[in-house]
Amino acid sequence: MAEEIAREQGISELTDRHWQVVTFMRAQYAAKGTGSTVRVLGKASGVSVKELYRLFPRGPAKADAKIAGIPQPRGCI
């Protein structure tokens, strides 16, 4: 399902780096009840903010949450 959602978001293939961020986002949601913002993703996921925007060009936090199957983070528009 995640791969289909990724294609809808303009991502042709989910790489290991994509999965690293998706797994991190799912863990954060399980622990805190919300996904991470771009700032938190960039600091704690092991993937820089610049790379996040390359991986998820339509907006890292929102697109990643959608692919991860969780609600978008608070403050995400």
PDB file with one MODEL, atoms N, CA, C and O in Angstrom:
MODEL        1
ATOM      1  N   MET A   1       0.821  -1.189   0.000  1.00  0.00           N
ATOM      2  CA  MET A   1       0.000   0.000   0.000  1.00  0.00           C
ATOM      3  C   MET A   1       0.874   1.266   0.000  1.00  0.00           C
ATOM      4  O   MET A   1       0.573   2.234  -0.699  1.00  0.00           O
ATOM      5  N   ALA A   2       1.942   1.248   0.780  1.00  0.00           N
ATOM      6  CA  ALA A   2       2.823   2.418   0.871  1.00  0.00           C
ATOM      7  C   ALA A   2       3.410   2.774  -0.491  1.00  0.00           C
ATOM      8  O   ALA A   2       3.536   3.951  -0.829  1.00  0.00           O
ATOM      9  N   GLU A   3       3.766   1.764  -1.264  1.00  0.00           N
ATOM     10  CA  GLU A   3       4.359   2.028  -2.571  1.00  0.00           C
ATOM     11  C   GLU A   3       3.357   2.663  -3.528  1.00  0.00           C
ATOM     12  O   GLU A   3       3.729   3.512  -4.338  1.00  0.00           O
ATOM     13  N   GLU A   4       2.098   2.264  -3.444  1.00  0.00           N
ATOM     14  CA  GLU A   4       1.055   2.869  -4.285  1.00  0.00           C
ATOM     15  C   GLU A   4       0.830   4.328  -3.892  1.00  0.00           C
ATOM     16  O   GLU A   4       0.704   5.197  -4.756  1.00  0.00           O
ATOM     17  N   ILE A   5       0.781   4.590  -2.601  1.00  0.00           N
ATOM     18  CA  ILE A   5       0.613   5.961  -2.116  1.00  0.00           C
ATOM     19  C   ILE A   5       1.814   6.808  -2.539  1.00  0.00           C
ATOM     20  O   ILE A   5       1.655   7.967  -2.921  1.00  0.00           O
ATOM     21  N   ALA A   6       3.003   6.235  -2.471  1.00  0.00           N
ATOM     22  CA  ALA A   6       4.205   6.958  -2.888  1.00  0.00           C
ATOM     23  C   ALA A   6       4.116   7.350  -4.361  1.00  0.00           C
ATOM     24  O   ALA A   6       4.462   8.472  -4.730  1.00  0.00           O
ATOM     25  N   ARG A   7       3.654   6.429  -5.196  1.00  0.00           N
ATOM     26  CA  ARG A   7       3.503   6.754  -6.623  1.00  0.00           C
ATOM     27  C   ARG A   7       2.522   7.902  -6.809  1.00  0.00           C
ATOM     28  O   ARG A   7       2.744   8.779  -7.643  1.00  0.00           O
ATOM     29  N   GLU A   8       1.435   7.903  -6.033  1.00  0.00           N
ATOM     30  CA  GLU A   8       0.469   9.003  -6.108  1.00  0.00           C
ATOM     31  C   GLU A   8       1.103  10.326  -5.691  1.00  0.00           C
ATOM     32  O   GLU A   8       0.669  11.390  -6.132  1.00  0.00           O
ATOM     33  N   GLN A   9       2.126  10.262  -4.845  1.00  0.00           N
ATOM     34  CA  GLN A   9       2.842  11.452  -4.380  1.00  0.00           C
ATOM     35  C   GLN A   9       3.990  11.834  -5.298  1.00  0.00           C
ATOM     36  O   GLN A   9       4.738  12.766  -5.002  1.00  0.00           O
ATOM     37  N   GLY A  10       4.138  11.115  -6.423  1.00  0.00           N
ATOM     38  CA  GLY A  10       5.181  11.436  -7.384  1.00  0.00           C
ATOM     39  C   GLY A  10       6.514  10.761  -7.109  1.00  0.00           C
ATOM     40  O   GLY A  10       7.533  11.150  -7.680  1.00  0.00           O
ATOM     41  N   ILE A  11       6.519   9.755  -6.243  1.00  0.00           N
ATOM     42  CA  ILE A  11       7.743   9.023  -5.909  1.00  0.00           C
ATOM     43  C   ILE A  11       7.663   7.674  -6.604  1.00  0.00           C
ATOM     44  O   ILE A  11       6.822   6.842  -6.263  1.00  0.00           O
ATOM     45  N   SER A  12       8.539   7.457  -7.578  1.00  0.00           N
ATOM     46  CA  SER A  12       8.436   6.248  -8.398  1.00  0.00           C
ATOM     47  C   SER A  12       8.861   4.989  -7.659  1.00  0.00           C
ATOM     48  O   SER A  12       8.342   3.908  -7.937  1.00  0.00           O
ATOM     49  N   GLU A  13       9.796   5.108  -6.722  1.00  0.00           N
ATOM     50  CA  GLU A  13      10.301   3.942  -6.004  1.00  0.00           C
ATOM     51  C   GLU A  13      10.683   4.338  -4.582  1.00  0.00           C
ATOM     52  O   GLU A  13      11.306   5.380  -4.374  1.00  0.00           O
ATOM     53  N   LEU A  14      10.314   3.514  -3.602  1.00  0.00           N
ATOM     54  CA  LEU A  14      10.721   3.750  -2.220  1.00  0.00           C
ATOM     55  C   LEU A  14      12.064   3.069  -1.984  1.00  0.00           C
ATOM     56  O   LEU A  14      12.172   1.843  -2.023  1.00  0.00           O
ATOM     57  N   THR A  15      13.079   3.883  -1.740  1.00  0.00           N
ATOM     58  CA  THR A  15      14.425   3.371  -1.489  1.00  0.00           C
ATOM     59  C   THR A  15      14.600   3.078   0.004  1.00  0.00           C
ATOM     60  O   THR A  15      13.696   3.317   0.805  1.00  0.00           O
ATOM     61  N   ASP A  16      15.766   2.562   0.362  1.00  0.00           N
ATOM     62  CA  ASP A  16      16.066   2.322   1.778  1.00  0.00           C
ATOM     63  C   ASP A  16      15.998   3.612   2.588  1.00  0.00           C
ATOM     64  O   ASP A  16      15.569   3.598   3.742  1.00  0.00           O
ATOM     65  N   ARG A  17      16.418   4.729   1.989  1.00  0.00           N
ATOM     66  CA  ARG A  17      16.358   6.027   2.693  1.00  0.00           C
ATOM     67  C   ARG A  17      14.911   6.445   2.925  1.00  0.00           C
ATOM     68  O   ARG A  17      14.586   6.970   3.990  1.00  0.00           O
ATOM     69  N   HIS A  18      14.038   6.220   1.946  1.00  0.00           N
ATOM     70  CA  HIS A  18      12.615   6.498   2.146  1.00  0.00           C
ATOM     71  C   HIS A  18      12.093   5.675   3.316  1.00  0.00           C
ATOM     72  O   HIS A  18      11.436   6.199   4.216  1.00  0.00           O
ATOM     73  N   TRP A  19      12.395   4.375   3.293  1.00  0.00           N
ATOM     74  CA  TRP A  19      11.904   3.482   4.349  1.00  0.00           C
ATOM     75  C   TRP A  19      12.468   3.861   5.708  1.00  0.00           C
ATOM     76  O   TRP A  19      11.791   3.684   6.721  1.00  0.00           O
ATOM     77  N   GLN A  20      13.693   4.379   5.756  1.00  0.00           N
ATOM     78  CA  GLN A  20      14.267   4.827   7.022  1.00  0.00           C
ATOM     79  C   GLN A  20      13.395   5.926   7.626  1.00  0.00           C
ATOM     80  O   GLN A  20      13.113   5.915   8.824  1.00  0.00           O
ATOM     81  N   VAL A  21      12.977   6.861   6.800  1.00  0.00           N
ATOM     82  CA  VAL A  21      12.146   7.972   7.270  1.00  0.00           C
ATOM     83  C   VAL A  21      10.733   7.488   7.613  1.00  0.00           C
ATOM     84  O   VAL A  21      10.168   7.891   8.630  1.00  0.00           O
ATOM     85  N   VAL A  22      10.170   6.635   6.774  1.00  0.00           N
ATOM     86  CA  VAL A  22       8.817   6.112   7.026  1.00  0.00           C
ATOM     87  C   VAL A  22       8.788   5.333   8.341  1.00  0.00           C
ATOM     88  O   VAL A  22       7.868   5.504   9.142  1.00  0.00           O
ATOM     89  N   THR A  23       9.781   4.486   8.565  1.00  0.00           N
ATOM     90  CA  THR A  23       9.855   3.704   9.802  1.00  0.00           C
ATOM     91  C   THR A  23      10.005   4.619  11.011  1.00  0.00           C
ATOM     92  O   THR A  23       9.372   4.400  12.044  1.00  0.00           O
ATOM     93  N   PHE A  24      10.847   5.648  10.879  1.00  0.00           N
ATOM     94  CA  PHE A  24      11.019   6.613  11.958  1.00  0.00           C
ATOM     95  C   PHE A  24       9.701   7.316  12.273  1.00  0.00           C
ATOM     96  O   PHE A  24       9.333   7.473  13.437  1.00  0.00           O
ATOM     97  N   MET A  25       9.002   7.734  11.229  1.00  0.00           N
ATOM     98  CA  MET A  25       7.733   8.440  11.405  1.00  0.00           C
ATOM     99  C   MET A  25       6.704   7.542  12.104  1.00  0.00           C
ATOM    100  O   MET A  25       5.985   7.998  12.993  1.00  0.00           O
ATOM    101  N   ARG A  26       6.635   6.284  11.709  1.00  0.00           N
ATOM    102  CA  ARG A  26       5.702   5.343  12.349  1.00  0.00           C
ATOM    103  C   ARG A  26       6.048   5.150  13.823  1.00  0.00           C
ATOM    104  O   ARG A  26       5.154   5.097  14.668  1.00  0.00           O
ATOM    105  N   ALA A  27       7.337   5.045  14.133  1.00  0.00           N
ATOM    106  CA  ALA A  27       7.770   4.882  15.524  1.00  0.00           C
ATOM    107  C   ALA A  27       7.418   6.110  16.354  1.00  0.00           C
ATOM    108  O   ALA A  27       6.969   5.988  17.493  1.00  0.00           O
ATOM    109  N   GLN A  28       7.623   7.297  15.778  1.00  0.00           N
ATOM    110  CA  GLN A  28       7.277   8.531  16.490  1.00  0.00           C
ATOM    111  C   GLN A  28       5.777   8.607  16.758  1.00  0.00           C
ATOM    112  O   GLN A  28       5.348   9.025  17.833  1.00  0.00           O
ATOM    113  N   TYR A  29       4.990   8.200  15.771  1.00  0.00           N
ATOM    114  CA  TYR A  29       3.538   8.210  15.947  1.00  0.00           C
ATOM    115  C   TYR A  29       3.123   7.229  17.037  1.00  0.00           C
ATOM    116  O   TYR A  29       2.259   7.543  17.856  1.00  0.00           O
ATOM    117  N   ALA A  30       3.728   6.049  17.057  1.00  0.00           N
ATOM    118  CA  ALA A  30       3.401   5.053  18.083  1.00  0.00           C
ATOM    119  C   ALA A  30       3.779   5.550  19.477  1.00  0.00           C
ATOM    120  O   ALA A  30       3.065   5.293  20.446  1.00  0.00           O
ATOM    121  N   ALA A  31       4.895   6.258  19.574  1.00  0.00           N
ATOM    122  CA  ALA A  31       5.372   6.736  20.867  1.00  0.00           C
ATOM    123  C   ALA A  31       4.663   8.004  21.345  1.00  0.00           C
ATOM    124  O   ALA A  31       4.399   8.153  22.538  1.00  0.00           O
ATOM    125  N   LYS A  32       4.352   8.921  20.419  1.00  0.00           N
ATOM    126  CA  LYS A  32       3.850  10.239  20.809  1.00  0.00           C
ATOM    127  C   LYS A  32       2.435  10.548  20.350  1.00  0.00           C
ATOM    128  O   LYS A  32       1.843  11.532  20.793  1.00  0.00           O
ATOM    129  N   GLY A  33       1.884   9.719  19.467  1.00  0.00           N
ATOM    130  CA  GLY A  33       0.530   9.969  18.989  1.00  0.00           C
ATOM    131  C   GLY A  33       0.444  10.988  17.869  1.00  0.00           C
ATOM    132  O   GLY A  33      -0.652  11.384  17.471  1.00  0.00           O
ATOM    133  N   THR A  34       1.589  11.417  17.355  1.00  0.00           N
ATOM    134  CA  THR A  34       1.635  12.344  16.228  1.00  0.00           C
ATOM    135  C   THR A  34       2.913  12.109  15.442  1.00  0.00           C
ATOM    136  O   THR A  34       3.913  11.643  15.989  1.00  0.00           O
ATOM    137  N   GLY A  35       2.874  12.432  14.162  1.00  0.00           N
ATOM    138  CA  GLY A  35       4.071  12.327  13.337  1.00  0.00           C
ATOM    139  C   GLY A  35       5.009  13.484  13.635  1.00  0.00           C
ATOM    140  O   GLY A  35       4.643  14.430  14.332  1.00  0.00           O
ATOM    141  N   SER A  36       6.203  13.401  13.109  1.00  0.00           N
ATOM    142  CA  SER A  36       7.215  14.427  13.339  1.00  0.00           C
ATOM    143  C   SER A  36       7.142  15.526  12.294  1.00  0.00           C
ATOM    144  O   SER A  36       6.757  15.289  11.149  1.00  0.00           O
ATOM    145  N   THR A  37       7.514  16.720  12.701  1.00  0.00           N
ATOM    146  CA  THR A  37       7.620  17.838  11.766  1.00  0.00           C
ATOM    147  C   THR A  37       8.903  17.670  10.951  1.00  0.00           C
ATOM    148  O   THR A  37       9.737  16.822  11.269  1.00  0.00           O
ATOM    149  N   VAL A  38       9.057  18.465   9.917  1.00  0.00           N
ATOM    150  CA  VAL A  38      10.253  18.404   9.074  1.00  0.00           C
ATOM    151  C   VAL A  38      11.498  18.671   9.912  1.00  0.00           C
ATOM    152  O   VAL A  38      12.520  18.006   9.744  1.00  0.00           O
ATOM    153  N   ARG A  39      11.412  19.629  10.800  1.00  0.00           N
ATOM    154  CA  ARG A  39      12.563  19.971  11.643  1.00  0.00           C
ATOM    155  C   ARG A  39      13.000  18.770  12.483  1.00  0.00           C
ATOM    156  O   ARG A  39      14.190  18.462  12.549  1.00  0.00           O
ATOM    157  N   VAL A  40      12.053  18.096  13.120  1.00  0.00           N
ATOM    158  CA  VAL A  40      12.368  16.922  13.943  1.00  0.00           C
ATOM    159  C   VAL A  40      12.883  15.783  13.063  1.00  0.00           C
ATOM    160  O   VAL A  40      13.847  15.106  13.421  1.00  0.00           O
ATOM    161  N   LEU A  41      12.238  15.572  11.910  1.00  0.00           N
ATOM    162  CA  LEU A  41      12.709  14.528  10.993  1.00  0.00           C
ATOM    163  C   LEU A  41      14.165  14.767  10.612  1.00  0.00           C
ATOM    164  O   LEU A  41      14.971  13.836  10.609  1.00  0.00           O
ATOM    165  N   GLY A  42      14.501  16.004  10.292  1.00  0.00           N
ATOM    166  CA  GLY A  42      15.862  16.344   9.889  1.00  0.00           C
ATOM    167  C   GLY A  42      16.880  16.151  10.987  1.00  0.00           C
ATOM    168  O   GLY A  42      18.034  15.823  10.713  1.00  0.00           O
ATOM    169  N   LYS A  43      16.471  16.349  12.227  1.00  0.00           N
ATOM    170  CA  LYS A  43      17.404  16.219  13.341  1.00  0.00           C
ATOM    171  C   LYS A  43      17.499  14.797  13.869  1.00  0.00           C
ATOM    172  O   LYS A  43      18.577  14.368  14.280  1.00  0.00           O
ATOM    173  N   ALA A  44      16.401  14.060  13.868  1.00  0.00           N
ATOM    174  CA  ALA A  44      16.387  12.780  14.578  1.00  0.00           C
ATOM    175  C   ALA A  44      16.316  11.534  13.699  1.00  0.00           C
ATOM    176  O   ALA A  44      16.608  10.438  14.178  1.00  0.00           O
ATOM    177  N   SER A  45      15.944  11.666  12.448  1.00  0.00           N
ATOM    178  CA  SER A  45      15.755  10.475  11.616  1.00  0.00           C
ATOM    179  C   SER A  45      17.037   9.970  10.972  1.00  0.00           C
ATOM    180  O   SER A  45      17.078   8.849  10.465  1.00  0.00           O
ATOM    181  N   GLY A  46      18.084  10.790  10.989  1.00  0.00           N
ATOM    182  CA  GLY A  46      19.320  10.413  10.322  1.00  0.00           C
ATOM    183  C   GLY A  46      19.361  10.847   8.865  1.00  0.00           C
ATOM    184  O   GLY A  46      20.304  10.518   8.145  1.00  0.00           O
ATOM    185  N   VAL A  47      18.347  11.583   8.425  1.00  0.00           N
ATOM    186  CA  VAL A  47      18.266  12.089   7.060  1.00  0.00           C
ATOM    187  C   VAL A  47      18.152  13.609   7.150  1.00  0.00           C
ATOM    188  O   VAL A  47      17.269  14.124   7.836  1.00  0.00           O
ATOM    189  N   SER A  48      19.037  14.328   6.465  1.00  0.00           N
ATOM    190  CA  SER A  48      19.044  15.784   6.548  1.00  0.00           C
ATOM    191  C   SER A  48      17.777  16.381   5.928  1.00  0.00           C
ATOM    192  O   SER A  48      17.105  15.739   5.121  1.00  0.00           O
ATOM    193  N   VAL A  49      17.467  17.606   6.313  1.00  0.00           N
ATOM    194  CA  VAL A  49      16.287  18.290   5.777  1.00  0.00           C
ATOM    195  C   VAL A  49      16.407  18.426   4.259  1.00  0.00           C
ATOM    196  O   VAL A  49      15.426  18.241   3.539  1.00  0.00           O
ATOM    197  N   LYS A  50      17.585  18.743   3.782  1.00  0.00           N
ATOM    198  CA  LYS A  50      17.803  18.877   2.341  1.00  0.00           C
ATOM    199  C   LYS A  50      17.487  17.562   1.625  1.00  0.00           C
ATOM    200  O   LYS A  50      16.827  17.563   0.587  1.00  0.00           O
ATOM    201  N   GLU A  51      17.955  16.452   2.177  1.00  0.00           N
ATOM    202  CA  GLU A  51      17.679  15.154   1.574  1.00  0.00           C
ATOM    203  C   GLU A  51      16.201  14.794   1.694  1.00  0.00           C
ATOM    204  O   GLU A  51      15.644  14.173   0.789  1.00  0.00           O
ATOM    205  N   LEU A  52      15.557  15.176   2.798  1.00  0.00           N
ATOM    206  CA  LEU A  52      14.124  14.918   2.960  1.00  0.00           C
ATOM    207  C   LEU A  52      13.328  15.535   1.813  1.00  0.00           C
ATOM    208  O   LEU A  52      12.409  14.912   1.283  1.00  0.00           O
ATOM    209  N   TYR A  53      13.682  16.755   1.435  1.00  0.00           N
ATOM    210  CA  TYR A  53      12.976  17.415   0.340  1.00  0.00           C
ATOM    211  C   TYR A  53      13.275  16.768  -1.013  1.00  0.00           C
ATOM    212  O   TYR A  53      12.447  16.827  -1.922  1.00  0.00           O
ATOM    213  N   ARG A  54      14.445  16.155  -1.154  1.00  0.00           N
ATOM    214  CA  ARG A  54      14.727  15.393  -2.380  1.00  0.00           C
ATOM    215  C   ARG A  54      13.928  14.094  -2.396  1.00  0.00           C
ATOM    216  O   ARG A  54      13.414  13.692  -3.440  1.00  0.00           O
ATOM    217  N   LEU A  55      13.823  13.441  -1.245  1.00  0.00           N
ATOM    218  CA  LEU A  55      13.098  12.178  -1.157  1.00  0.00           C
ATOM    219  C   LEU A  55      11.588  12.368  -1.283  1.00  0.00           C
ATOM    220  O   LEU A  55      10.909  11.578  -1.940  1.00  0.00           O
ATOM    221  N   PHE A  56      11.069  13.417  -0.650  1.00  0.00           N
ATOM    222  CA  PHE A  56       9.628  13.696  -0.618  1.00  0.00           C
ATOM    223  C   PHE A  56       9.392  15.113  -1.133  1.00  0.00           C
ATOM    224  O   PHE A  56       9.156  16.025  -0.340  1.00  0.00           O
ATOM    225  N   PRO A  57       9.451  15.311  -2.452  1.00  0.00           N
ATOM    226  CA  PRO A  57       9.412  16.662  -3.020  1.00  0.00           C
ATOM    227  C   PRO A  57       8.127  17.451  -2.767  1.00  0.00           C
ATOM    228  O   PRO A  57       8.147  18.680  -2.840  1.00  0.00           O
ATOM    229  N   ARG A  58       7.034  16.793  -2.477  1.00  0.00           N
ATOM    230  CA  ARG A  58       5.776  17.522  -2.236  1.00  0.00           C
ATOM    231  C   ARG A  58       5.601  17.924  -0.778  1.00  0.00           C
ATOM    232  O   ARG A  58       4.507  18.315  -0.371  1.00  0.00           O
ATOM    233  N   GLY A  59       6.653  17.833   0.000  1.00  0.00           N
ATOM    234  CA  GLY A  59       6.596  18.186   1.411  1.00  0.00           C
ATOM    235  C   GLY A  59       6.853  16.959   2.254  1.00  0.00           C
ATOM    236  O   GLY A  59       6.009  16.065   2.322  1.00  0.00           O
ATOM    237  N   PRO A  60       8.011  16.900   2.901  1.00  0.00           N
ATOM    238  CA  PRO A  60       8.419  15.689   3.606  1.00  0.00           C
ATOM    239  C   PRO A  60       7.476  15.208   4.700  1.00  0.00           C
ATOM    240  O   PRO A  60       7.112  14.033   4.714  1.00  0.00           O
ATOM    241  N   ALA A  61       7.079  16.064   5.595  1.00  0.00           N
ATOM    242  CA  ALA A  61       6.270  15.604   6.729  1.00  0.00           C
ATOM    243  C   ALA A  61       4.899  15.109   6.276  1.00  0.00           C
ATOM    244  O   ALA A  61       4.447  14.042   6.693  1.00  0.00           O
ATOM    245  N   LYS A  62       4.254  15.875   5.437  1.00  0.00           N
ATOM    246  CA  LYS A  62       2.905  15.522   4.984  1.00  0.00           C
ATOM    247  C   LYS A  62       2.927  14.266   4.109  1.00  0.00           C
ATOM    248  O   LYS A  62       2.141  13.345   4.330  1.00  0.00           O
ATOM    249  N   ALA A  63       3.828  14.223   3.110  1.00  0.00           N
ATOM    250  CA  ALA A  63       3.906  13.075   2.204  1.00  0.00           C
ATOM    251  C   ALA A  63       4.348  11.828   2.950  1.00  0.00           C
ATOM    252  O   ALA A  63       3.806  10.744   2.733  1.00  0.00           O
ATOM    253  N   ASP A  64       5.340  11.979   3.835  1.00  0.00           N
ATOM    254  CA  ASP A  64       5.828  10.826   4.581  1.00  0.00           C
ATOM    255  C   ASP A  64       4.737  10.267   5.488  1.00  0.00           C
ATOM    256  O   ASP A  64       4.584   9.050   5.590  1.00  0.00           O
ATOM    257  N   ALA A  65       3.984  11.136   6.141  1.00  0.00           N
ATOM    258  CA  ALA A  65       2.898  10.666   6.998  1.00  0.00           C
ATOM    259  C   ALA A  65       1.868   9.887   6.187  1.00  0.00           C
ATOM    260  O   ALA A  65       1.384   8.842   6.621  1.00  0.00           O
ATOM    261  N   LYS A  66       1.546  10.395   5.030  1.00  0.00           N
ATOM    262  CA  LYS A  66       0.578   9.720   4.166  1.00  0.00           C
ATOM    263  C   LYS A  66       1.088   8.332   3.771  1.00  0.00           C
ATOM    264  O   LYS A  66       0.344   7.354   3.846  1.00  0.00           O
ATOM    265  N   ILE A  67       2.346   8.243   3.354  1.00  0.00           N
ATOM    266  CA  ILE A  67       2.947   6.970   2.969  1.00  0.00           C
ATOM    267  C   ILE A  67       3.046   6.034   4.172  1.00  0.00           C
ATOM    268  O   ILE A  67       2.860   4.825   4.035  1.00  0.00           O
ATOM    269  N   ALA A  68       3.337   6.587   5.345  1.00  0.00           N
ATOM    270  CA  ALA A  68       3.461   5.781   6.566  1.00  0.00           C
ATOM    271  C   ALA A  68       2.105   5.310   7.077  1.00  0.00           C
ATOM    272  O   ALA A  68       2.035   4.419   7.923  1.00  0.00           O
ATOM    273  N   GLY A  69       1.029   5.904   6.568  1.00  0.00           N
ATOM    274  CA  GLY A  69      -0.314   5.498   6.991  1.00  0.00           C
ATOM    275  C   GLY A  69      -0.731   6.083   8.319  1.00  0.00           C
ATOM    276  O   GLY A  69      -1.514   5.484   9.057  1.00  0.00           O
ATOM    277  N   ILE A  70      -0.201   7.266   8.625  1.00  0.00           N
ATOM    278  CA  ILE A  70      -0.557   7.944   9.867  1.00  0.00           C
ATOM    279  C   ILE A  70      -1.094   9.336   9.538  1.00  0.00           C
ATOM    280  O   ILE A  70      -0.887   9.839   8.434  1.00  0.00           O
ATOM    281  N   PRO A  71      -1.788   9.963  10.506  1.00  0.00           N
ATOM    282  CA  PRO A  71      -2.272  11.334  10.251  1.00  0.00           C
ATOM    283  C   PRO A  71      -1.115  12.308  10.080  1.00  0.00           C
ATOM    284  O   PRO A  71      -0.034  12.098  10.631  1.00  0.00           O
ATOM    285  N   GLN A  72      -1.340  13.360   9.326  1.00  0.00           N
ATOM    286  CA  GLN A  72      -0.281  14.350   9.140  1.00  0.00           C
ATOM    287  C   GLN A  72       0.036  15.010  10.472  1.00  0.00           C
ATOM    288  O   GLN A  72      -0.839  15.137  11.327  1.00  0.00           O
ATOM    289  N   PRO A  73       1.294  15.435  10.654  1.00  0.00           N
ATOM    290  CA  PRO A  73       1.707  16.055  11.916  1.00  0.00           C
ATOM    291  C   PRO A  73       0.938  17.332  12.215  1.00  0.00           C
ATOM    292  O   PRO A  73       0.465  18.015  11.306  1.00  0.00           O
ATOM    293  N   ARG A  74       0.823  17.639  13.479  1.00  0.00           N
ATOM    294  CA  ARG A  74       0.192  18.905  13.868  1.00  0.00           C
ATOM    295  C   ARG A  74       0.988  20.058  13.292  1.00  0.00           C
ATOM    296  O   ARG A  74       2.218  20.014  13.262  1.00  0.00           O
ATOM    297  N   GLY A  75       0.315  21.063  12.846  1.00  0.00           N
ATOM    298  CA  GLY A  75       0.966  22.233  12.273  1.00  0.00           C
ATOM    299  C   GLY A  75       1.296  22.090  10.802  1.00  0.00           C
ATOM    300  O   GLY A  75       1.832  23.017  10.195  1.00  0.00           O
ATOM    301  N   CYS A  76       0.987  20.954  10.224  1.00  0.00           N
ATOM    302  CA  CYS A  76       1.251  20.707   8.799  1.00  0.00           C
ATOM    303  C   CYS A  76       0.067  21.240   8.004  1.00  0.00           C
ATOM    304  O   CYS A  76      -1.082  20.933   8.320  1.00  0.00           O
ATOM    305  N   ILE A  77       0.340  22.039   6.969  1.00  0.00           N
ATOM    306  CA  ILE A  77      -0.752  22.574   6.164  1.00  0.00           C
ATOM    307  C   ILE A  77      -0.841  21.899   4.822  1.00  0.00           C
ATOM    308  O   ILE A  77      -1.711  22.234   4.019  1.00  0.00           O
TER     309      ILE A  77
ENDMDL
END
